Amino acid sequence: MFTFANSLDNPCLLFTITRIDGDIERVTTASTDITVSATTWTAHPGLMAGVKTSRIDGTPPTMGFQAQLQSDVPLKFSEVVNGRYDGARVQIYVASQSAPTTPDLVFDGLVMGEVTYTQHGIASFDLISILAPPRAVLIEPFSLMCRWQFGHFGTCRMAIFPHDTFPYSSDHEGHDPPPRNATLARSWRRYRFGSDGTPEDFRNVILRCTVDFGVTGATEPVFSSVVDDLTVDGTQIWRTENAYARAARIASVNKHTVTLDRLPDPRAASNSAWFQPMKFVFRSGEYTGRAFKGNNWDTATLSFETYLPCIFAAVGDWIEITPDCNKTHAQCSAKYGNAHNHGGFPFQIGAKAQAQQLGFN
C-alpha cells in the first residue's frame, strides 16, 4: 500500500504553461476543472505526463508530456505550429482531484526545441529543468547540397533578381517590404491593388525599380498591375513584373493532398517541374502564417502533396504558393541561373577532400 504526500486522495497533475508571448494557460489531467484559491486549471483531453528522469550525478532532471491539440485555447493547434510554445516555461503541480488544496510543485522546466505533433494532432513537449545551463551548438553541418536557405538575401535572392519568394524581403537594405523610395535598380516592392485583405490584392505581380538613385515623387502614382507596364514616379521608373509567389484558394484537402481552385501560375501549365519542389504559406484559416513544403504538382487536377499532413486546413483557406529549390547544383543552374552562388559541393572549402572521404571521386 502506498501513501501519497500530504495524504492526497485521487491525485491529479496541474500544468501551468507560460508561453513565449507571455500568455498563461492552465490545464489538468483531472476529469473535471480544478480550482485552487480562485485559480482554475481546465480539464484537457489526452493530457498525459511522461516519466521524470533524474540522475545522482547532479544533472538537472528532464520530463515530457503529451496533449491532444484543439482548435481553441488552451493548447490550440495553430499556436503550437506557429511556435508559441517553443521555449515556454512549464510548471507541473500535484493536487487532490476530490479535495484540491494548495498544490505541490513537482517540476519546473522549459520546453526544449520545437514541439512535435502527429497527423492526428497529438503534440509532444520535451522539458528540461529550469536550472539547466543553456548550451549553444557552434559547429556548422557539412552537406554536399547547397547550405544556403532558398531566397537568402546574400545568395539566392540576389541571383534570381530577387523574385518574391518567402519571406518577402527585397531591397538591398533588407527592408521588408521595401519603402517606395527604395531607389536602387532591381529593388522591388509589393503593392496592394485591392482592399479585400486576401493575397489576390497583390494581383500576382511586383514592382521593380529600374533606375539607380532615382527620386520618388511627392505623391504616390497610380501603379499598373499589367506585366511589363512602366510607371513614372518622380525620376524613378517602376516596372510591373510577374511574381513568383502566387495567390490561390483551397478547393479540397485530404491529409497530404491539397487541390486548388485555380492554376496559381501559368508557368506551371507547360512546365510540370515548376513546382518541383514547392512551398506555400497560409494567409487565412487555422494555419495562418504557417509554411509547408510540397511536391508532386499535377496541372491536370491542380493538386499537390504536402510532406506534413494539413489536418486543420479547410476549403476556402487562402494560400500563397511559390516554387522552391531542392538545393542541388543542377537545379540551381538550370532553373534559377544561380550556379555561381551555389553554396554546396563543389564550391565549399575543402569539399573535394570531404567528398573523397565519403567515397565520391
N, C-alpha and C positions, 0 to 999 in steps of 0.2 A: 504494500500500500504506500502511495506517495502523498506527501503533504506539500501543497504549493505555498510559496512565500506569501505572507500576510493572509494566510488561510483563504486564498482565492477559490471561489466556487464558480464552476463553469467559466474558466478563463478565456479571454479573447485578446487579440492584438489591436492596438490603435496606431495608425500611421499618420504622422504629421509631416507633410511634404511642402517644403518652401522652394518654389521654382525659381529659376534664374531671373524671371521678370518680377519677382517679389510677391506674386500671388501665393497664398497658402491654401492647401487642400488637405482635408482630413477624412480618412476612410478607415473602416474597421472590418475585421474578419467575422465579427458578430453577425447574427442573423437579423438583427434589428439595429437601428441607430442607437449610439451610446452617447449620453450626455453626462459630463462631469464638470461641476462648477460653471454651468452656463456655456460650456464649450461642447460642441457636438461633432462626433465622428460618424460619417454616413456609412451604412452597410453597403458593401460593394461586392457584386457577384464575381466569383472567380479569383478573389484576392487570396493569395497563399504565400506565406513566408517560407524561405528556404532555410538551410542549415547555417547557423552562425559558427564560423570556423575560427578558433583561437589556437595559438601555439605557446609553448612555455618559454620560447626564446625572446619574448618581448615584442614580436611582430604584431602590429595592430590587427584586430580581427576584421574579417570580411563577412559579407552576408548578401543575400539577394531575395527578391520576391517577384512574383508574377501577378498579373492582373488582366482581366478581360476589359479591353478598351471599349468606350462607349461613344455615342455621337454627341453627348452632352457632358459637362463637367460633373464630378471630378474625373480625372484620368481620361480626358477627351482625346479621341484618336488624332485629330488634326493637330492638337498641341504636342502630342508625342512625336509625330513625324516631322514637325517643324522645329524640334529640338528644345522645346520649352523645359524639358525635364533633364536635359544633359547637364550634369554638374549640380543638380538640385540637392538640397540637404534633406535627409530623411531621418526622422526621429521615431523610433518604434517603442511603444509602451505596452505593458501587460496590465490588464484590469479584469475585474469580475463582470461578466455579462449580466448576471442576475441581480447583482447589487453593486454597481460601479461606484468606486470612491476615488481618491487620489491615485492615479496610475503610477506604476514603477517604470522608469526608463531602463530599457534593456539593450538598446543600440542607438548610436548617434553617428551617422555617416553621410558620405557624399556619393552620388551616382557616378560611376566610372564609365567613361566613354559614351558612346551613343546607346540609346535604349533600342533594343532589337524587338521585332514583333513578327508574328506568323501571319499567314494569309487569312487566318480566322480572327485576327485582331487580338491575340494574346501577347502581351508585352512582357519582356524580362528585364528587370532592373538589377544591375550588379552594383553592390555598395562596398565601400571601404571606410574604415573608421575615420572620423574627422581628425583624429590625432595622427594619422599617417602623413609623413612629409611628402610634398609634391616632388615628382621627378620628371625630367624632360629628356626626350629622345632626340639626340643631335646627329644621328647617322642617317645620311640620305640613302634611300634604297637605289640599287642599280637595276636597270632594266634595259633589255635590248630594244624595247619600244620607246617611243618618244616620252620624255619625262615631263613635258610641259602640259598644263591643262589647256584643253582646246579653247581658243579665244583669249589666251593670256595676253595682257596688254603689250608686253615687250616682244612677243614672238608671233604666234599665230594671228592675233588680232591685227597687228600692223601689216602682216604679209597678205592678208586677204582683204585689205583696203578699207577700213577694217569693217567688214559686214557685221550687221547686228545679230550676233549670236548672244547667248546668255552668259553673264549678266550684261545689261545694257550699260556699257562704259565705253565711250567712243572717242573723245578728242585726245589730243596729245598731252593734255594736262591731267587726264584721268577723271574729268568731271562725269557725273552720272545722274541725269543726262547732261550733255554739254550745254552751256548757255548759248543764246543766239549770237553773241559776239565772239564765239569761238571762230577765229578768223584764219587759222592755218588750213591751207589746202588739204583735203582728204579728211578733215574733221567732219563729223556728222551729228545729226540730232534727229530724234523722233518728234513728230508733230501730230497733235491730236486734231484731226479734221472734224470729227464728230463729237457728240456730247452724250452718247448712250452709256458711257462708262464700261465699255467692252473693248477687247483688242481690235475689233473692227474699226474703232475710231481712228486708228493709225493708218488705215487703208493699205496695209501691207507694203508701205514704202518708207524710205528715209530721205532726209535732206542732207546733201553733202556740200561743204564749202569747195569752191573751185578756184578761189583767189587767195594767195598768201597775203596776210596782213590787210585784207580788205576791212573797211569800216562800215559796220551795220548802220542802217538809217535810224532816225529818231523814233519812228513808229514801225511796228511790225507790218510787213507787206502781206498781201493775200497769196499764200503758197498754193501751188498746184499739186494735186495727187496723181497727175498723169506722168508716167515714167518718161524720162528724158526732157521734160519741160524745165526751163530755166526761169528762176525768179530773181529779179534785181532787188537788192536790199542795201541801199546806200551804194558804196563801192564794192560790196560783196555780192557774189552771184552764187545762188544755191541751185544744184541740180537734183531733181527728183529721181530716185533710183529704187529698183526692186529691193525689198528687204529679204533677208534670209529667214527671220522669224515671222511666221505667218499665223493668222487667226483661223480658228476652226471651233466647231462645237461637237460634243459627243452625241452621236445618234444612238449608239447602243454600246454596252460594255459587259463583258463576261469574264471576270477574273483577269486573265492575261491578255484578252483580246479586246481591242478598242476599235470601234467603227466611227468614222467621222461623217458629218452631214454635207461635206463639200471637199473638193480637191484643194488642199491648202496652198499648193504651189504648182503652177503649170509646168515647171521644170521637172516635176516628179511624174508627169504623164508619160513622157517618152524615155525617161531615164529611171529604170527600176532601182538603180543603186543610189538615187538621190538621197533617200532617207535610210541608207545602209551604212552606218547605224544612224540613229536619230536621238533627239532628246526633246522633251516638251515640259512646259510649266503650266500648272492650273492657274487660271485667273479668276475662277469663281468656284463656289461649292465647298465641300468639306476639305478638299486638298489645296485650297487657295495658297499660292506661293510655293507649293511643293513641286520639285523637279523629278522627273522619271526618265529613264532611258528605255529605248525600244528598238525593234528591228523587224525584219520580215514584212516590209511595206508591200501592200498589194493594191495597185492602182485600180484594178477592176472592181474591188469591193470597198475601196477607201478604208482599209483596215490595216492594223499592225499589231504586233505583240509587245508586251512590256516584260522586262526582266522580273520586276516585282509585281504581284497582283494588286490591282486597283479596286479593292473591295468596297471602298466608300465613294467611288466615282459614281456619278449619276447622269442620266440622259439630260442634255441641255447645258452641262458644265462647259464653260469656255476654256480653251487652252490656247497657248502659242507653241508652235512646233517648228523645229529647225533641224537641218542636217547636223550630224555630229562627226567626229573623227575617230577612227579606230586606232590612231596613234602609230600606224605603220609608216615607214618611209614611202612605200608605194602610193598610199592614199594621199599623203602629204604632198607628193609631187604631182600625181595625175589629177586629183580633184581640186586642190587648192593652190597649186603652183607655188608651194612654200618649202621646197626641199632645202633651201639654204638656211632656213630657220629650224629645221627638224632637230629635236633635242635628244634623239636616241642613236642607236647604232647606225652608221659607223662614225657618228660625229661627237661621241662622248670621249673625254680624255681617258686614255687607257682602255678604250673599248676593245681594241684588237686583242690585247693581252687577255682581258677578261673573257672575251668570246672564245678564245682558244682554250681557256680552262674549262669552258662549258662544252667543248667538243666541236666548235664551229671552225671552219677554215677561212 
